[in-house]
Amino acid sequence: MISTRFTKHSLVTEAQKTLLTYQKNVHISVDATMGNGHDTDFLARHSHHVYAFDVQEPAILNTLHRLQASKQAHKVTLVHDGHESMTNYLPQEDSIDIFMFNLGYLPQSDNTAIMTQTKSTLQALEIATTLLSKTGIISIIAYPGHTGGKTELTAIQQWLQSLNDSFAITHIHSLQETEDSPRLFTLTRV
């Protein structure tokens, strides 16, 4: 079952607020789509260690610069690989407290041809549900307003509906939501 609530904040801000409200003592977190490093930096400020994934070299460099400026780089492992490969890099002995998925493409990039892909996103989400700690949380922001975004959002919604009753799912809507607006979902274990 998916519950619904509304926010007046940006969905990125709302995702971060929700994670902090839900999870107080974060050991390990994952930024599954590091982009320009905003979420990675946020997670580093509130976690013992962060693993951040992206397939694009500019994303790695932008994130590294942001982390160096905020003096958080020592708490982060930057991985130049897709989120569907995260089990190759995450410690096997630990479960993960937070997973953040901010899907779409690299903001301010000249190349919007490189975007998250539905198949790899669903693979990564499946992995996240198996590695999530008992008190952990997953946030997903999907962007239907770009090419392929609606297909990815639809697949995520179908995947969420297929989860068994072991997860509480919340769909957080923006008060200014349009058909092309981003969508935020959170998952916690029941």
Beta strands, then each sheet from edge to edge (+ up, - down):
strand 1: 2-7
strand 2: 26-31
strand 3: 47-54
strand 4: 76-80
strand 5: 96-102
strand 6: 132-142
strand 7: 167-174
strand 8: 183-189
sheet 1: 1+ 7+ 8- 6+ 5+ 2+ 3+ 4+
end
